[in-house]
Amino acid sequence: MESMVMQTDPVLERVRAVYETDHARLWRSIYAFGGSRDVADEATAEAFAQALRRGDEVRDVAAWVWRSAFAIARGELQRRRRGDGELPDGSMTDDADGLADLLHRLAALSDQDRELIVLCHVGGWKPGELAAVLGEPAGRIRVRLHRATERAREILENDR
């Protein structure tokens, strides 16, 4: 039993370090992506729990947790969209009107475009860093981000 605890300590410490540095920023990013506190809570907690369960399989804990949290959030949002179409509890309607309006308009973007914009502008990731998080070449991330930003600009300008 003692050896099991000793083997998991480094994993626990790696996950704890990422939790301390990234949890709040990750939660805000997931919330901005999905507009739901429930989805942000669930996706963030589950991503860290999965990282702990996977242990040494996870080489880059931060990249893995961010990628997993967005995948969990995407899945939950798709599941909810297939449901009755109502906003979930704790959704963006309980925020300030300006933020709710912005999130509502950005919801017109594809999940992939919205994810990139949120990761950069809310999550604080640089395009080059996103290559590790998303598992794509940095050049492709820059092109996708540029195109997503242009689409977002068009949506925001057309809604004026």
N, C-alpha and C positions, 0 to 999 in steps of 0.2 A: 504494500500500500504506500509506504514511504517513497519508494522509487517512482511510483506513478506521479506523485505530487511533484517530485523534483524534475521529472521530465516535462511536465506541463508548465512549470514556472516561466521559462523563457517565452513560451507562446503567450501566456497570460500577460506578461510584461510588455510584449510587442503590441498586443491588442489594446492594452490599457494605455500605452503611450499614444497610439493613434486616436483612441477615444478622447483622451484629454485634449489633444490638439485639434481634432477634426469634427467632433460630435456636433457642436453647435452650428458650425458652418455647413456641415452635411445636412442637418435637419432643416436649416433655412433654405438650402438649395432644393431639397426634395419638396418642401412646402411651396416654394416658388414654381417648381415644375408642375406640381399636381393641384395646387390650390386647396389642399385638404390637410388639416392638422392630423387627422386620424391616419392618413396615408403616410405622412412624414414620420409620425411616431412609430408606426408599424414597420415601415421599410428600414428606418435607421436602426431600430432595436434588433430586427431580424438579421440585418447584414452583420452587425457586430457579433450576434449569437452564432451565426454560421461560421464566421472567422474563427471563433473560439473552438467550435466543434471540429473544424477542418484542421486546426493545429498547424503542424509543420508543412502541410501541403501548400499553405499560403506563403509565398515568398515575399511579396510586396503587400503588406497588410493594408496600407492606405489606398492603394490603387484597387485592390480587391474589394474592400468595403465600399468604396464609392461606386464602383461598377455594379456590385451586387445590390446596393440600395436603390440605384436607379432602375435596375432590372425588376426588382420587387415592386417598386412604385408603378412602373409601366404595366406590369401584370395586374396589379390591383385596380388601376384606373381603367384598363380594358375590361376587366370583369365588371366593374361598376357601370361602365358605358353600356354593356350588354344587358344590364338590369333595367330598372324602371326609369332611368334617365334623370332621377332627382339628384340634387346636390347632396353629398354625404354630410353627416354631422361634422361640425367643426370646419366647414368649408370656408372658402375665401369670402363669403358674404358677411362674415363677422369682422372683417377688417375695415380699415379706412377706405372710403369710396375710391380714392385715387389708385390705391394698390389693387383693390378688387377689380377695378375697370381695366387696369393694365394687364393683369393676369388673365382676365376674361378675353381681352383682345388677342393676347399672345397664344391663347388656347387654339386659335385658328391655325397655328403652325403645326407641322407634323411633330410627333413625339421626339424624333431624332433632332430636328432643328431646335425645338424648345430646350431639349436636354443640353445641347452644345452651348446655347446662349446662357442658360442658367449656370452651367458649370464654370463658364468664364466670368460672367458678370456678377453672379451671386456667390458661387463657390470660390472664386478667386484663382482658378487654375489658369495658367498660361497655355496657349495652344500647344507648345512643345511638350509641356508636362502631361497634357491630355492624351498624348500618344500612348503613354504607359497605362493610364487609367482605362482607356477605351480599346487598347490593343490594336491600334491602327498607326500607320506611318504619320509622322508629324506633318508632312506636306499635305496629305489627304485631310487631316484635321483642319489645317489652315484654310484650305479650299472650301470644305464643308461649312466652317464657321463663317467665312465671308459670304457664302450663298445664303446661309440661314439669317445672317444679319441683314442682308439686302431684302429678303422676304419679310422679315419683321419690320423693317423700315417702311416697306410698301403697305403693310397692314396698318401700321400706326398712322401713316400719312393719309391713307384713304378713309380712315375713320374720323378725320378732323371735321 
